[in-house]
Amino acid sequence: MADPSFSAPERQAVYRVIAERRDMRRFIPDSTVDPHVLARLLAAAHAAPSVGLMQPWRFVRITDDTLRRAIHALVDEERHRTARALGQREQEFLALKVEGIRDCAELLVVALREGRQAHIFGRRTLPQMDLASVSCAIQNLWLAARAEGLGMGWVSLFEPQPLAQLLGMPADAEPVAILCLGPVPEFPDRPALELDDWAYRKPLNEFVSENSWEQS
Ligand SMILES: Cc1cc2nc3c(=O)[nH]c(=O)nc-3n(C[C@H](O)[C@H](O)[C@H](O)COP(=O)(O)O)c2cc1C
């Protein structure tokens, strides 16, 4: 069998996009995404692995401005509720930029599809594997967007029910992400939450152990 590994520059590109992907909240206003690029990004998302090959994702592209404003309002309400729930860190949280819904070129809502309960394979004991599968699709899109020079921000600050209603989703479908996508002024080399002194990444060795939960 021929060497199955990618060439050295291809491998470098894979690790580079993983390292340089960032969660983006600042976008260039009035910019656009080439429809061919958007089609490639959605195809990358749709190529994701999924439990039992159930492909539990659904992507809703928001092109209506009134709807975009309504989605922003939902997120802003939840931003304030989250701030209040944070107690001492309320003001610090309110100072963070946590979404770019109004400025991003493309807005996508990602949802879990209806009819998921029929899928047992890999979900009998772990029903949340549908969400894990959707997350794989979103990560594919995120990495492909970075490779295309586009930023993406994952927004999870919303009540699912009113968003589902806004988009006319069936009762057993559930929105799980609002994705802001588009050209950005720059890609920071560290997470925005680190730059804003909110939280810091911990080193890998704190997350890996051998044979038991205990670390040596
Ligand atoms: C499931 C998920 C939900 C997230 N929701 C939000 C959000 O609502 N608002 C936000 O500003 N960032 C959100 N983020 C982005 C994280 O804050 C970000 O990934 C983390 O700080 C690390 O930064 P990086 O992605 O630039 O490496 C979310 C990320 C994930 C994976």
The ligand as a Tripos MOL2 file, in Angstrom:
@<TRIPOS>MOLECULE
LIG
   31    33     1     0     0
SMALL
NO_CHARGES

@<TRIPOS>ATOM
      1 C1        -20.2740   25.1560   21.8350 C.3       1 LIG1
      2 C2        -19.6670   26.5220   21.7990 C.ar      1 LIG1
      3 C3        -20.4600   27.6300   22.0790 C.ar      1 LIG1
      4 C4        -19.9070   28.9100   22.0820 C.ar      1 LIG1
      5 N1        -20.7150   29.9940   22.3290 N.ar      1 LIG1
      6 C5        -20.1710   31.2330   22.2980 C.ar      1 LIG1
      7 C6        -20.9890   32.3980   22.4890 C.ar      1 LIG1
      8 O1        -22.2100   32.3280   22.6640 O.2       1 LIG1
      9 N2        -20.4090   33.5990   22.4580 N.ar      1 LIG1
     10 C7        -19.0540   33.7360   22.2650 C.ar      1 LIG1
     11 O2        -18.5570   34.8590   22.2670 O.2       1 LIG1
     12 N3        -18.2580   32.6630   22.0590 N.ar      1 LIG1
     13 C8        -18.7940   31.4300   22.0630 C.ar      1 LIG1
     14 N4        -17.9890   30.3440   21.8270 N.ar      1 LIG1
     15 C9        -16.5560   30.5460   21.5250 C.3       1 LIG1
     16 C10       -15.6280   30.2350   22.6910 C.3       1 LIG1
     17 O3        -15.6840   31.2840   23.6330 O.3       1 LIG1
     18 C11       -14.2170   30.0840   22.1360 C.3       1 LIG1
     19 O4        -14.1990   28.9460   21.2890 O.3       1 LIG1
     20 C12       -13.1600   29.8890   23.2150 C.3       1 LIG1
     21 O5        -13.0580   31.0540   24.0020 O.3       1 LIG1
     22 C13       -11.7780   29.5760   22.6160 C.3       1 LIG1
     23 O6        -11.4060   30.5610   21.6820 O.3       1 LIG1
     24 P1        -11.0430   30.1700   20.1910 P.3       1 LIG1
     25 O7        -12.2320   29.4770   19.6040 O.co2     1 LIG1
     26 O8        -10.7070   31.4720   19.5050 O.co2     1 LIG1
     27 O9         -9.8490   29.2380   20.2630 O.co2     1 LIG1
     28 C14       -18.5210   29.0690   21.8080 C.ar      1 LIG1
     29 C15       -17.7390   27.9600   21.5060 C.ar      1 LIG1
     30 C16       -18.2970   26.6990   21.4980 C.ar      1 LIG1
     31 C17       -17.4270   25.5140   21.1520 C.3       1 LIG1
@<TRIPOS>BOND
     1     1     2 1
     2     2     3 ar
     3     2    30 ar
     4     3     4 ar
     5     4     5 ar
     6     4    28 ar
     7     5     6 ar
     8     6     7 ar
     9     6    13 1
    10     7     8 2
    11     7     9 ar
    12     9    10 ar
    13    10    11 2
    14    10    12 ar
    15    12    13 ar
    16    13    14 ar
    17    14    15 1
    18    14    28 ar
    19    15    16 1
    20    16    17 1
    21    16    18 1
    22    18    19 1
    23    18    20 1
    24    20    21 1
    25    20    22 1
    26    22    23 1
    27    23    24 1
    28    24    25 2
    29    24    26 1
    30    24    27 1
    31    28    29 ar
    32    29    30 ar
    33    30    31 1
@<TRIPOS>SUBSTRUCTURE
     1 LIG1         1 GROUP 0 **** ****
